[in-house]
Each structure stands twice: as C-alpha cells, then as structure tokens.
Amino acid sequence: MKKTQISFELSIFETPEELSQNDQKLLSEAETARDNAYSPYSNFQVGAAVLLENGEIVHGNNQENASYPSGLCAERVAVFYAGAKFPGVPIKAIAISASSKKDVTKTPAAPCGNCRQAIIEYEQKQKSPIPILFRGKVGPIYKCASMADILPLAFSSSFLGDS
C-alpha cells in the first residue's frame, strides 16, 4: 500500500488591516452582503463577494426557505449570479463572511461541500485559481490560494468522459 499526504497552505490574518487594500474592500463587501441575508430559520447569515477580472464585485447571501432544501448558500448565489451577468469573465477572488444572530461568530466558516464544488467548477473552467478569504463576524481571517486547496481530489467533467 502506498500512502500520500495532501496538505495546503492557509494564511491567517488577525485583523483586516493586515490584508491588502483590495482584500480589505472585498471582505467589507462580503460583510455588507451578509447583513442582507435572508436567514429566518437558522439565524446564520452568510455573505459572499466575488471580484471579477473586469473589476466588478458581485454580492450573494444565503437565502433560506421554509422548505429547507430550497434555500441556497451565499457563495453559490454570488458565483452563479456572476456567471449569469458576466459570462466568460474570470473570477479573481471571493470573500465570505459568516455570522450568527445567536452568538458572535469568531471562527471563519469555510464554504460547504456544495459551494466548494460549484466554485472549483469555475476554477476548472477558467483554468486559474480563485483565492478565497473567509471570516466570522470578528476574529481572524483565513485565506487560501485556491479552492482546489480545500477541495482536493475534486470531481470534474473528466469523470464524465469530457477530458
């Protein structure tokens, strides 16, 4: 049996001031999006901001529904909206901000599996990595260089015979 280890580099910033000005702005945009989330059932608000190569920033936030599976996560709302409104324009970066109405969220909330898969599809399509910033309401900010870092061995169209 052969074993291998999969690892990645994660940058941790203690305050937004440690980020570049562009990353600070993108994170602030994600926080604005978060504050507009529709989350009456979970009381967990998530906002995402997607920076496109053309300079546009697209917002998304979680949208819940009484029929739970009908809701949609912030990251997919933002990425799908970017793809619909600006088809073919590459994504340069994504920032995510999460907060609970029940308690102060101090730990960054990484994208769920469905969102990771949706974002990696855009990385594969544009053939370039998408850096991801994520943060709770307060506390440290995590940054990884690519969705592929936090979704190793991702599913792709190559499995469908479309290599």
C-alpha positions in Angstrom: 0.0 0.0 0.0 1.2 3.5 -0.9 0.3 6.5 1.3 0.5 10.1 0.4 -0.4 13.2 2.4 -2.4 16.0 1.0 -1.8 19.4 2.5 -2.2 23.1 1.7 -1.0 26.5 2.9 -3.5 28.6 4.8 -2.7 32.3 5.6 -4.2 33.6 8.8 -4.6 37.3 9.4 -5.5 38.6 12.8 -7.1 41.8 11.6 -8.4 43.2 8.3 -5.6 45.8 8.4 -3.1 43.0 7.6 -4.8 42.4 4.3 -4.1 44.2 1.1 -6.4 47.1 0.3 -8.2 45.1 -2.4 -8.7 42.2 0.0 -10.0 44.6 2.7 -12.5 46.0 0.3 -13.7 42.6 -0.9 -14.1 41.4 2.7 -16.1 44.6 3.6 -18.3 43.9 0.6 -18.9 40.3 1.9 -19.9 41.7 5.3 -22.4 44.1 3.6 -23.9 41.1 1.7 -24.0 39.1 4.9 -26.1 41.7 6.7 -28.7 41.4 4.0 -29.0 37.6 4.2 -32.5 36.0 4.5 -32.0 33.5 7.3 -35.1 33.4 9.5 -34.8 29.7 10.3 -31.1 29.2 11.1 -30.3 32.8 12.1 -27.0 32.2 10.5 -26.1 34.8 8.0 -23.5 34.4 5.2 -22.4 36.9 2.7 -20.1 36.5 -0.3 -18.4 39.0 -2.6 -17.0 37.9 -5.9 -14.3 40.1 -7.6 -14.3 39.7 -11.3 -11.4 40.3 -13.7 -13.3 43.3 -15.1 -13.3 45.0 -11.7 -17.0 44.3 -10.9 -17.9 43.0 -7.5 -20.9 40.7 -7.3 -22.7 40.0 -4.0 -24.6 37.0 -2.8 -26.1 35.9 0.6 -27.8 32.9 1.9 -31.4 32.6 1.0 -33.4 30.3 3.3 -36.8 28.7 2.7 -39.3 27.0 4.9 -38.8 24.0 2.7 -35.2 23.7 3.8 -33.6 22.1 0.6 -35.0 25.0 -1.4 -32.6 27.5 0.1 -29.2 28.5 -1.4 -25.9 29.4 0.1 -24.3 32.8 -0.3 -21.3 31.5 -2.3 -23.4 29.8 -4.9 -25.8 32.8 -5.2 -22.8 35.1 -5.9 -20.9 32.8 -8.2 -23.9 31.8 -10.2 -25.0 35.5 -10.5 -21.5 36.4 -11.6 -21.7 33.7 -14.3 -25.1 34.8 -15.4 -24.5 38.5 -15.5 -20.9 38.4 -16.7 -20.5 35.2 -18.7 -16.9 34.4 -19.6 -15.4 36.9 -17.2 -13.0 35.2 -14.9 -13.3 35.3 -11.1 -10.3 36.9 -9.4 -11.2 36.3 -5.7 -14.0 35.5 -3.4 -14.6 36.8 0.2 -17.0 35.2 2.6 -18.3 36.5 5.9 -20.5 34.5 8.3 -22.3 35.5 11.5 -24.9 34.0 13.8 -27.7 36.1 15.3 -27.5 33.9 18.4 -23.8 34.3 19.2 -20.8 36.2 18.0 -19.1 34.1 15.3 -15.3 34.2 16.0 -14.2 31.4 13.7 -14.2 31.6 9.9 -16.8 29.5 8.3 -15.4 27.7 5.2 -17.7 27.0 2.2 -19.8 23.9 2.4 -19.2 21.0 0.1 -21.8 22.0 -2.5 -20.3 25.5 -2.6 -16.7 24.2 -2.9 -17.8 22.0 -5.8 -19.5 25.0 -7.5 -16.5 27.2 -7.1 -14.0 24.6 -8.3 -16.0 24.2 -11.5 -15.3 27.9 -12.2 -11.6 27.4 -11.4 -11.5 24.5 -13.8 -13.5 26.4 -16.5 -11.2 29.5 -16.3 -8.1 27.4 -15.8 -6.8 29.6 -13.0 -7.1 29.5 -9.2 -9.6 31.5 -7.2 -8.2 32.8 -3.9 -10.7 32.5 -1.0 -10.9 34.8 2.0 -13.3 33.8 4.9 -14.1 35.2 8.3 -16.6 35.1 11.1 -18.2 38.3 12.3 -15.0 39.0 14.2 -11.6 37.3 14.7 -9.1 36.0 12.3 -9.4 36.0 8.5 -8.3 32.8 6.6 -7.0 32.9 3.1 -6.2 30.1 0.8 -4.8 30.4 -2.7 -7.3 28.2 -4.5 -10.5 26.3 -3.9 -8.5 23.3 -5.1 -6.6 23.6 -1.8 -9.6 23.0 0.3 -11.3 20.5 -2.1 -8.5 18.1 -3.1 -9.4 15.3 -5.4 -12.4 17.3 -6.7 -14.9 15.9 -9.1 -14.6 17.3 -12.6 -16.0 16.9 -16.1 -13.1 14.4 -16.8 -15.1 11.8 -14.9 -17.9 12.3 -17.5 -15.6 11.5 -20.4 -15.2 15.1 -21.3 -11.5 15.3 -20.6 
